[in-house]
Amino acid sequence: MIAIIDYGVGNLFSLSASLAHQGIPYTITCKPEEIEQADALILPGVGAFGDAAKRLQDSGLDQVIHKQTQKGIPLLGICLGMQLLFEKSYEYGEHKGLGLLPGVVCPLRPDLPREDALVPHMGWNRLHIVKDDPILAPLPENRHMYFVHSFYAKQCQEVLLADAEYESIRVPAIVGRGRVYGMQFHPEKSGAAGLQLLTNFARLLSR
Amino acid sequence: MLAKRIIPCLDVKEGRVVKGRRFEGIQDVADPTAMAAFYNAAGADELVFYDITASADGRKPFFNVVKKVASQIFIPLTVGGGIASVADFDMALSSGADKVSVNSGALARPQLIEEAARKYGDQCVVLSIDCKRVNGCYHVCSHGGRTDTGRSLIAWAQEGVARGAGEIVLNSIDTDGVKQGFDLAMLAELSSLRVPIIASGGAGKKEDFSALFQALPFVSAGLAASIFHYGQLSIQELKSYLAAQHIAVRQ
């Protein structure tokens, strides 16, 4: 059973519909005791980093996540959920993340060479695989994934598994170390290829 | 590099798809859920679900139908028709939509764009504009094109973006249904806007899409209904053609 951590950030409709479609058992919960029962965790999220990080801290869910990942329970952060895995974010100020992966989150805009480049980075972009990993096996045939974000991870080469090129900068798309993974795009919105990645993650449970 | 998006539009009236046709493997072509699942599998990059009479009837889209559609597709979904308040955004998004399209509701009360963008972010708010030529000027229309507001296209588009619209769909009433290509001259008016522009109205063949993306590189997506619904062109065939023309698409 996968626990989708519900900490009041974002809409879980598509994510739960995707897992249901793939036949992956899941539960949506904010209860520490239920999260501790789960074989794997998904940390979703859209919105602002500071607000989301505070919700995790205030609810004590950050400690639960730390405890479970230390036990080797697989964790997948999606979009803002991925950004929260890093040490800190410079989204409107400076905010501490979960620190499960090395790296920081910065705004895209100042790093884009063209002043009229569009932000958010929104749409279908192609994955470029940097490093082999169980989450990429099997690799979906179609490698376009759906992105919507205005901030991106930096200084995370150590844990970089795949990236995507946007306006000549490389945007980390999949990061991972051990059993902690993050996806900047929305696998639940990325068609068959995204569903394949969710299934790959669910398969880690049996490893 | 972002792929150019190909977006079929499901025009829904009384819970049924208008302009449906017989597709292999689909029993009920007017069933929005079956049509949505078909397009999801066929390689559509996004779907627009538009309740075409909601605004004129002064009611909300069929959110129960939206929910069913949303649970069957794993690509972005935009919902529109009769959206007039932030409460409508709440309903649409909790029914599984990723973006909400506003048109007449925003013309009547432009603050709607700001209110929704503040609550859900710019990327959730799509400003859909129906436009036609009147004495050589581009006029914005409301209520499914039935009312000329007298507003100029560029002024309204700029205002929409300034208020927080994250994307613009431009429907040319002049080319809609004519099938002689997208309205490139009208679309060119929007070249200076810094949000994705979606072209709508006039697609009749695959070459119309390549002409669109080659002539106007700032355009992010092409939207069409009948050309796909009537099976004149499959999404796969269109994408293979665009890829051969060196236009980036998701395949």
Interface residues (C-beta under 8 A of the other chain):
Chain A: N11 F13 S14 A17 S18 A20 H21 V46 G47 D116 L118 P120 H121 M122 G123 W124 N125 R126 N142 H144 Y146 V148 E165 Y166 E188 K189 S190 G191 A192 G194 L195
Chain B: M1 L2 A3 R5 N40 G43 D45 A70 S71 F74 I75 P76 L93 S94 S95 G96 D98 G121 D122 Q123 G166 E167 R194 V195 P196 S220 R250 Q251
